[in-house]
Structures are given as C-alpha cells and as structure tokens.
Amino acid sequence: MRLAARPSGLPAPTDWELTAEPVSEPADGRLLVEVSHISLDPAMRGWMNDVRSYIPPVRIGEVMRAGAIGRVLASRHPDFAVGDHVFGRFGVQEYAETDGEGVRRVDLGIAPPETHLGVLGATGLTAYFGLFDIGRPQPGQTVLVSGAAGAVGSVVGQLAKLEGCRAVGIAGGPDKCRTLTEEFGFDAAVDYKNDDVPAALRKHCPDGVDVFFDNVGGTILDAALTRLARGARVIVCGAISQYNNTEPAPGPSNYLSLLVNRASMTGMVVFDYADRYPEATAELAGWLADGRLRAREDVVEGDVTAFPETLLRLFTGANTGKLVLRIR
Amino acid sequence: MRLAARPSGLPAPTDWELTAEPVSEPADGRLLVEVSHISLDPAMRGWMNDVRSYIPPVRIGEVMRAGAIGRVLASRHPDFAVGDHVFGRFGVQEYAETDGEGVRRVDLGIAPPETHLGVLGATGLTAYFGLFDIGRPQPGQTVLVSGAAGAVGSVVGQLAKLEGCRAVGIAGGPDKCRTLTEEFGFDAAVDYKNDDVPAALRKHCPDGVDVFFDNVGGTILDAALTRLARGARVIVCGAISQYNNTEPAPGPSNYLSLLVNRASMTGMVVFDYADRYPEATAELAGWLADGRLRAREDVVEGDVTAFPETLLRLFTGANTGKLVLRIR
C-alpha cells in the first residue's frame, strides 16, 4: 500500500494506491519476509505530512512505513534463517525484501506476534521510557494518562500501578473507562465524552497531578495543566486530537501553569532509547509472564487493502489497546 | 500605595489608593526602615490578580508588595542597627516597620542601591538560576532570550556570553536592539516590532536554539518554538505579553516542537533557590566588579505617588534594564 497523496484531515481512500509487483529472491546479504502482522499507530498520520519532524515523511509513491512482524521466506543474510519470526519496519505490504537493518528475531514462545508489536514493541517501550525516564514517578504520586485505553496509555497506567502510584486515565466512553479500572487496574477513569473533565480531575486527583502522560493534546492537555502539582512532569508523547486538523490548532492556553507549579513539559520519541530496548523489553516481558502486566490488542483480520480503513479506527476512537492488522 | 481594586487589563489609577498613617516606633524585635528604592517587576501584575499562583495575591486594601531598599531609622532587632542599608519586601511605601524576616543588609560599597535590586537582586538571581540550572547551556550553544533589553533578559544574555554561548536577543525597537549588541554584548538582536521574527530567528540561529529563556510568551514564544534544536531547553520565566490580557490568551500552538525536538519547557520561580542566593550573588558581584557583567538600571525619581505610572513603563516597553523608583 503506497501513499498516493498528502491527506488533508482524515486520510481518504484516494490518498492510497495499491500496487502489485513480483517478489524477487533476496540478493546476497538480504532476506525476504512474508509479513503477517502490521502495527497501526497514531504517529503514522504525522509521517504522511510533508513537514520536518523526528523522522522524514513517507514520500508520495512510497510503501507506507509500518512496523510489522513476519516470517523469513528466503535468506542470504547471516543473521536470519528461513522460518525465523522477525520484527522490522517492513511497511504495509505482504512481502518485504530487506538488508536486515533494524530487523530482530521475536520469540513467539513468550507472546504472540500482536503482543510483540504492542506491550513488547515500540508501544510498550514508549510507555516505559516516557513514564520512567521523563515522568520519574515516585510511589504514592498521581499519574494521569490521556488516551488511556489506547495502546501506549493502557501500558502507562499499569506501569504506574507497578510503581506504587495512583493511576488515573482519561478515555472516551463508559466502556473504555470500565476497561481502564477493571482490566488495567487504574484507580479512576475520566470519560471525556460524558464527564466534566476539569471537575472529574479535581475529584480524582485531589492532590494534583505529579506526572501527566499526554497522548492527546488539545482541550485535555489544557485541563490537565490546571491540575499540576508542584514540580510536575508532563510527557508530550503525542497529540492524537490534533493530527487530522486542517488548520493550526490553538496551543495549551494554560501553559503558564508550568511556571506557577515549577513544572516541566518534555517531548519524547522512543527511537532515542534504542540502545536500551533490550533491558526494557526483558523487564516488560517479565511482568507480562508473571501476570502483572496485561497485553490487550485489537486485531483486525484482512489483507493490506484493509489498512486505510483500519487506520481510521485510531482517530475515531474505535480501538482499545494495540491496533494490529493481521494479514490473512 | 495600596491596591484598591483588581485591575482589568492595564492597571488604572482607580486601582490604587494612597493612604497616610503615622509612623510608630518599632516594638521589641522589630525595626523601622526608611525606603529609598523600590523595585518594579513584571511579576507585580500577576500578584494583583485573585488567582492561585506561586505566591498569594496582594489583598484589596493591602500595601502593594515590592522588593525595596532602605535605611534603618530605628531598630529593636538584634541583627540590624540604625543606619544599616537593607533590602526587604518593604512594599510601595515610604516607611516600613518589620520583624526583619527576609531582610538582609546590602553593601553599598560594592554597588549602588538600584544595582542591589537589579543584577545583585532577584533580577540577576532569576537570570542566573533560570539560565544555569534549567537552561544548562554548553559552550558554543545558542541561547535565545526574549524581553532581552529588560532587567532579567539583559543579564541572561551576558551570562550566556560568559558561558561561551552565542547570545541572541529579542527586543522592541532599534534602540533597544542596538543596546543589546553594543552594551550587553549579544551576538545578534531581533527587533520584534520591525523584523519578521521567524525569518530573523532562522538567520541569527542557523543551528537552532539550544536554550530559550522566555520572558514574553505569546507569538514570540511560538516563533521560538519553531527554531528549537534537538534537546532544547525552554525556560518559562514570564509572559509579559499576556499579563494584561482581559481574555484567555491562546497557548503556544507550536508546542509539539517539544516532541519533534525532544525538548523541554520548564517553569521557574526564583524564590525556590533562596538557599543558594549567597553563592550566586557572590559570583554575580565578582563578574560585576571585574567588568564582565554590566548593570543597567532605569531609575525614575519621584515619591510613591509615581508608582502606578512608573509600573506601566514595564508594559509599554519604555524601560531598558532594571526599572527602579527612587523615592525623593
């Protein structure tokens, strides 16, 4: 699936083009992968814009960038053998031919492919490094998470609980909010579609918010800023409420709360922590194995033609947990 | 000079009330000070609003809060003798009777009173701790300062140069900009009243901005955010462009630059560093003594009735350097 045009607002069917090419045998030092599971992430929307960002935009005509898992069909690469299950940035396609850069084997004995894209993939690592390295929560502190029923948010809340914190999540609708408290162990949930968010934050964060992990931006960020505790840390992980804006969105008008509360707001991109992925993944896998961390994925079955419509689920709030397209 | 009403927008004459009371002899453990120099600071505008902030608001009917310098007229306090020159939060009044809390002697042998309110006072300390503790500039990095011709900004730029950084200042009008480069040693100045600020920042900060010390907020903050270097630190010291707004101001719409550049934005209040004032003041005094740091004050002569009008100079951009009211 190739990017055909730069979207304005939500990506439209005409922004994509499906092409078919013959699959070739890999050259020396390369391997061929049959893709089985594709990761869908809010950040993908940003990669489709022609702006300077933390990663170059996907070019028009290029296969859409995506993390994925697949099986090695043919290999002339010393590190990979036929039949290996591997993760890589294989893109939205059925077969990927690659030099192996950024490709790593995944152990399906410890978790299924979708979990390797979720809790044990960039999703879990984003939660881990954002919360622990930038948020630096202390036991007893209050950690607030927006997009809390999403892939990253649901892990952040669970990690906060493991750290002995009070975890409060913001999500859309009573079902997601119930999932937060009943499945992921959040102490409280705020339904931004039905609750008065500032009032709910006053109620559920009576001592203020020590760490705010923001995936959403917009009015949610502004409301959270009014509740910061002294010395609070805000992690700017994403702003899904703004990704499909067609006009510049207003910024957080309450940012002077940072001054009043001597707080900080810090951007994070998980790729910066690549050299620490192994230690973090091992720790996440340990928690997963002993049941202290729950993985939840929203697996859509289809072929690559289902990608455009599946991607929209992220922006309409349809998914809970990690969204994965499983290629039939 | 007492606060008579909460201002809406710029403080009006009717927001103030001058009262006269007899001066009494100090009781045991207290002292009487004749105030000679009053510090005028943008933050005063915030203290006049009835909102939760880093310090309680000035109450209606209360003497306006102000740092000031004066001479001890009478003392029954063991630490202070008649004739001592002292700094304290004496307020906008001719005589202050105090228990000595927060009062310290100042040495007029090393600098005149106005400099003890400026470079050697909260002004210089704000620049020092904001730049060094939060900004953490490295030699060769670019430090951008807004409100650069103001009391704090002019010190920030000079400290950045002492640290081996490139210092770029933003100020209003060609005279102030000339002062930045010719008097304070900035490498470049941006005139926000006449220049295309984003274009000027591209020109003068070709490698991006590593540290942005913001005193101004608003569109200047937004423009600076577009120029952040990877890992940049933004110090939120103030937002003078917004203090007299009567409606909520839009926030920095480019805040996602923090994410793209893995940058941070951190609020600071100088009072938090009180236990380190002596070391910092000594260092600033040393630089002042050997000529590496220049103090510039804008001293208005008058009695306390001149305070309301003098305060407005901060918001109309009339002053360069530290604004001080000298009581005749």
Interface residues (C-beta under 8 A of the other chain):
Chain A: R52 S53 Y54 G217 D222 V236 C237 G238 A239 Q242 P248 A249 P250 G251 P252 S253 N254 Y255 L256 S257 L258 L259 V260 N261 R262 A263 S264 M265 T266 G267 M268 V269 D272
Chain B: R52 S53 Y54 G217 D222 V236 C237 G238 A239 Q242 P248 A249 P250 G251 P252 S253 N254 Y255 L256 S257 L258 L259 V260 N261 R262 A263 S264 M265 T266 G267 M268 V269 D272
